[in-house]
Structure formats: C-alpha cells, structure tokens
Amino acid sequence: MTLENHKKVCDGYGFTKGTDAYANCLMRQDELEDADEQKMMDREDQKEK
C-alpha cells in the first residue's frame, strides 16, 4: 500500500490533514501493513519447513 492509499483510509475515517490524529493514523496504517507483510513471510517460512 502506498502513502496515497494510507491517506485515503485516514481521510475516510474523517481525520483532518495536518493534525496529530491524522499523522497517527498514517503511522498506524504503515504499522498494520508491516505486520501483515511479516505474517505473510512467516507463513511462507512455515511452508518451507
């Protein structure tokens, strides 16, 4: 997911650009994406064993 997609999600939640809440939303979206990617890699590792 790109930054633009994260912005669309946060806009959809009603956060106002330029606020701390908006920045926190963007960071949270990035964290969730990273966690999803890690889970996918972990599943791939399990398949190889």
Secondary structure as the mmCIF struct_conf table of DSSP 4:
data_model
#
loop_
_struct_conf.conf_type_id
_struct_conf.id
_struct_conf.beg_label_comp_id
_struct_conf.beg_label_asym_id
_struct_conf.beg_label_seq_id
_struct_conf.end_label_comp_id
_struct_conf.end_label_asym_id
_struct_conf.end_label_seq_id
HELX_RH_AL_P HELX_RH_AL_P1 LEU A 3 GLY A 12
TURN_TY1_P TURN_TY1_P1 TYR A 13 GLY A 14
HELX_LH_PP_P HELX_LH_PP_P1 PHE A 15 THR A 16
TURN_TY1_P TURN_TY1_P2 LYS A 17 GLY A 18
BEND BEND1 THR A 19 THR A 19
HELX_RH_AL_P HELX_RH_AL_P2 ASP A 20 GLU A 48
#
